Amino acid sequence: MDIKGKNAVITGASKGIGKAIAERLAAEGANVVLAARTQATLDDTVNKLQAQSAGKILGVACDVGKMEDLQNLVDTTRAQLGPIDILINNAGVTSQFPFEKQPFDDFERLVHTNYLGYVRLIRLVINEMIERKQGAIINSVSGSTLVDPIPRGFLTYSSLKVGLRAFLKGLFWELRDHNIKVTSILPGVVASDLTDSLENITAQQRDRLMDPQAVVDMVMFALSVPANCCPLELAVINQQTPWTKPVIDYKQQMADCPHCGENIEEMKRRKLETKK
Ligand SMILES: NC(=O)c1ccc[n+]([C@@H]2O[C@H](COP(=O)([O-])OP(=O)(O)OC[C@H]3O[C@@H](n4cnc5c(N)ncnc54)[C@H](OP(=O)(O)O)[C@@H]3O)[C@@H](O)[C@H]2O)c1
């Protein structure tokens, strides 16, 4: 796809991964609509991009958890730029709880943002894409969907991402016949505000976090493949860590030794390291 002059909508574009994607698409000459809730941060990012870009840059305050905000985002884009060529569904939030302690409000916030926010926005844009027989829908899902069972503490976050990934895989086949490309991006752990708030992550682990540019490169790859093909899913996982051992420990076997109290997983790991 020639990105220059195309209209792209990016949710969660004021910070982190979404901001990095917005910067790159703007640099490539796209007209970019940035959406996020906090007006001041959004304005700041939009102003910076406007100063550097040849394309049009708009900021639309939007809570993707609210249907009326999503409708306003789509209507404003169409009115000011025309049809949407590229949708980057990216706005997301996380939290870390054992499920029995997770407040209902928090659980519902994740459902509305990380699942419904994506699916509803897709539903609002696809009929026009189908009529035009073109469009790209790229979605920040999560590398945590590759971990089975779901990492402890992230049951709501990751199970919603697993559901989203399944939905998008099905949508890929449905929209393929209409020449619309649907891609799921599965990043490992990326340095951003979202990961700043995580618990149990050491300074050494923090050094291994990926730069948002790794995700930007995946997006650009998805947009650059020839017209007759489409990456269904793209995963880029943190290096310097074995595939099955994510950057954030996900101790599935939390049982402690009844004799000494040490965590059994830790004990096994320590014994293996001693053998080496
Ligand atoms: N960072 C990682 O390690 C990682 C790994 C895999 C997948 N992901 C996914 O990548 C996406 C972006 O993550 P990130 O790390 O860049 O997060 P981030 O740095 O926390 O940025 C999140 C962005 O989304 C916006 N946002 C949050 N809730 C929103 C809502 N309800 N409506 C509209 N905008 C909202 C935020 O702005 P406001 O708060 O002002 O709304 C901000 O612009 C998420 O979907 C996340 O699940 C991240």
Ligand as a Chemical Component Dictionary entry (heavy atoms), coordinates in Angstrom:
data_LIG
# 
_chem_comp.id                   LIG 
_chem_comp.type                 NON-POLYMER 
_chem_comp.pdbx_formal_charge   0 
_chem_comp.three_letter_code    LIG 
# 
loop_
_chem_comp_atom.comp_id 
_chem_comp_atom.atom_id 
_chem_comp_atom.alt_atom_id 
_chem_comp_atom.type_symbol 
_chem_comp_atom.charge 
_chem_comp_atom.model_Cartn_x 
_chem_comp_atom.model_Cartn_y 
_chem_comp_atom.model_Cartn_z 
_chem_comp_atom.pdbx_ordinal 
LIG N1  N1  N 0  3.639   -2.408 26.259 1  
LIG C1  C1  C 0  3.626   -3.728 26.083 2  
LIG O1  O1  O 0  4.469   -4.452 26.588 3  
LIG C2  C2  C 0  2.578   -4.358 25.201 4  
LIG C3  C3  C 0  2.770   -5.691 24.807 5  
LIG C4  C4  C 0  1.812   -6.303 24.024 6  
LIG C5  C5  C 0  0.691   -5.604 23.645 7  
LIG N2  N2  N 1  0.523   -4.310 24.037 8  
LIG C6  C6  C 0  -0.696  -3.611 23.620 9  
LIG O2  O2  O 0  -0.331  -2.482 22.864 10 
LIG C7  C7  C 0  -1.299  -1.442 23.079 11 
LIG C8  C8  C 0  -0.599  -0.145 23.452 12 
LIG O3  O3  O 0  0.131   -0.354 24.644 13 
LIG P1  P1  P 0  1.219   0.706  25.185 14 
LIG O4  O4  O 0  2.221   -0.096 25.903 15 
LIG O5  O5  O -1 1.649   1.639  24.128 16 
LIG O6  O6  O 0  0.331   1.480  26.273 17 
LIG P2  P2  P 0  0.529   2.958  26.921 18 
LIG O7  O7  O 0  1.926   3.431  26.780 19 
LIG O8  O8  O 0  -0.074  2.859  28.284 20 
LIG O9  O9  O 0  -0.396  3.883  26.003 21 
LIG C9  C9  C 0  -1.777  3.593  25.917 22 
LIG C10 C10 C 0  -2.443  4.589  24.998 23 
LIG O10 O10 O 0  -3.831  4.221  24.907 24 
LIG C11 C11 C 0  -4.633  5.319  25.368 25 
LIG N3  N3  N 0  -5.829  4.767  26.007 26 
LIG C12 C12 C 0  -5.908  4.017  27.122 27 
LIG N4  N4  N 0  -7.191  3.732  27.386 28 
LIG C13 C13 C 0  -7.942  4.292  26.405 29 
LIG C14 C14 C 0  -9.315  4.365  26.123 30 
LIG N5  N5  N 0  -10.229 3.780  26.917 31 
LIG N6  N6  N 0  -9.726  5.037  25.027 32 
LIG C15 C15 C 0  -8.817  5.643  24.212 33 
LIG N7  N7  N 0  -7.504  5.615  24.424 34 
LIG C16 C16 C 0  -7.064  4.958  25.519 35 
LIG C17 C17 C 0  -3.713  6.132  26.276 36 
LIG O11 O11 O 0  -4.103  7.487  26.391 37 
LIG P3  P3  P 0  -5.195  7.961  27.503 38 
LIG O12 O12 O 0  -4.838  7.253  28.767 39 
LIG O13 O13 O 0  -5.068  9.438  27.547 40 
LIG O14 O14 O 0  -6.516  7.524  26.952 41 
LIG C18 C18 C 0  -2.405  6.012  25.514 42 
LIG O15 O15 O 0  -2.379  6.897  24.424 43 
LIG C19 C19 C 0  -2.272  -1.978 24.112 44 
LIG O16 O16 O 0  -3.403  -2.504 23.473 45 
LIG C20 C20 C 0  -1.503  -3.090 24.787 46 
LIG O17 O17 O 0  -2.344  -4.077 25.323 47 
LIG C21 C21 C 0  1.450   -3.669 24.807 48 
# 
loop_
_chem_comp_bond.comp_id 
_chem_comp_bond.atom_id_1 
_chem_comp_bond.atom_id_2 
_chem_comp_bond.value_order 
_chem_comp_bond.pdbx_ordinal 
LIG N1  C1  SING 1  
LIG C1  O1  DOUB 2  
LIG C1  C2  SING 3  
LIG C2  C3  SING 4  
LIG C2  C21 DOUB 5  
LIG C3  C4  DOUB 6  
LIG C4  C5  SING 7  
LIG C5  N2  DOUB 8  
LIG N2  C6  SING 9  
LIG N2  C21 SING 10 
LIG C6  O2  SING 11 
LIG C6  C20 SING 12 
LIG O2  C7  SING 13 
LIG C7  C8  SING 14 
LIG C7  C19 SING 15 
LIG C8  O3  SING 16 
LIG O3  P1  SING 17 
LIG P1  O4  DOUB 18 
LIG P1  O5  SING 19 
LIG P1  O6  SING 20 
LIG O6  P2  SING 21 
LIG P2  O7  DOUB 22 
LIG P2  O8  SING 23 
LIG P2  O9  SING 24 
LIG O9  C9  SING 25 
LIG C9  C10 SING 26 
LIG C10 O10 SING 27 
LIG C10 C18 SING 28 
LIG O10 C11 SING 29 
LIG C11 N3  SING 30 
LIG C11 C17 SING 31 
LIG N3  C12 SING 32 
LIG N3  C16 SING 33 
LIG C12 N4  DOUB 34 
LIG N4  C13 SING 35 
LIG C13 C14 SING 36 
LIG C13 C16 DOUB 37 
LIG C14 N5  SING 38 
LIG C14 N6  DOUB 39 
LIG N6  C15 SING 40 
LIG C15 N7  DOUB 41 
LIG N7  C16 SING 42 
LIG C17 O11 SING 43 
LIG C17 C18 SING 44 
LIG O11 P3  SING 45 
LIG P3  O12 DOUB 46 
LIG P3  O13 SING 47 
LIG P3  O14 SING 48 
LIG C18 O15 SING 49 
LIG C19 O16 SING 50 
LIG C19 C20 SING 51 
LIG C20 O17 SING 52 
# 
